[in-house]
């Protein structure tokens, strides 16, 4: 919210868009309107908690991790509250739905129907793209025909976003510009790097002049290959600990994390 406030004051002519899953959004609806956020995209993958339970392994709200059953119900409640609150405040709402074959592909039209009842402006049916190591890596990517059929059914209820193939955290470039292949190649290169060898924290690993105590400015980073911060803390099996007190960060150790909560 601080960033949105600063940008809205410095560049009042700029269009502001917020992307969220809606879990914490109800507490900030007035701020979103006050900072003149024109568009909000909310990812809603199901409007039936029984389907959401198959998608989300857990939901963390506040400082408490909830089971799929309780978390799915809470998430949906917050999402619907967010959509209704945004529309009451005159904010454009786009809903993103990731199409997961065998899980929610049969359910997208129902999502569209309920979003239409809430006056959502646009629905973006996003085909799931399988990534090695992900929880749903065993799922096949939806075919163009499958997506077209889903969009046709959803279009009966709500306008469809057709010009964007996929919105992802590793997307590079702008919708109306050619893809920056140099940046894309850099991401691919980083993703293919081997994991760094594990090292132990030894007295000699601490830079000269830096005291090794609890007050030292250390930062733990969840990373797959030591180049990008690209792991959720809940899925990371180890973290890289850096000392950032000097001009350049210094890798001190790789610390294993406890087993994942189930």
C-alpha positions, 0 to 999 in steps of 0.5 A: 500500500505504501508503494501504491500511495507513493506512486499515485502521489508522484504520478497521478496520471499513471494507471495502477493495477494490483494483482492478488489472490484476495486473501488479505484484500478486504482490509485494504479496499478503501486504500485501493480506492483512495489511491485510485487503483483502476484495475485489480486482478484476482486469481480465483481457481474455484468457487467450490471449496471442495475443488479448492481443497485439491488445488491448495495444500495449505493457506496461511492467514495471519500467522496461522497455517490452515488445512486445505479444507479450512483454508479453501473456505476462508480463501473463497470467503475473502475473494468474494468479499474482495470482488464485491467490495471493489465493485462497490467502489467502482474499481475494474475487476479481472478474474484470472482462473488457471485451468487445471485439467481433471481438477477445475476444467469442468468448473470454469463455466460455474466460476464465470457464472458466479463472477458475472453475478458479482459484476466482474468485468473480465475473465482470463482463462489461463492454461496451466503450464506444467513445470518439472518439480511442481506439485502438478507437474504430472498434469498435461497442459490444456490443449488449444481446443480445450481452452477454446471450448472453456472460453466459449462456455464462460463467454456466455456469462462474462467477457473473456480476455483473449489477447494474453496467453499466460500471465506468470511471475517469469513473464518477460516484456509487455503485451504490446511489444515483442518478447525480449529474448535476451532476458528470456534466455537469461532466465532459462540459463539461470534455471538450468544452472546446477545447485551450488555445493553445500558448505559449512559455516566455519570461522574462516568463512566470516569476513575480517572485521565482521563479528559472528554473533546474533546481531550480525546482519545476515539474510537467508534466501530461498533459492534453487540455484543460487542466482534467483530468489525463486522458492517459496519458503514453504517448499524450500529444503534449504536456505542460503545465508548471506552476510550483507554487512559489506559492499558485496553479499558474502555466502556464509552457509547453506542451512537445511530446513525442517521437513515440510508440514503435512 
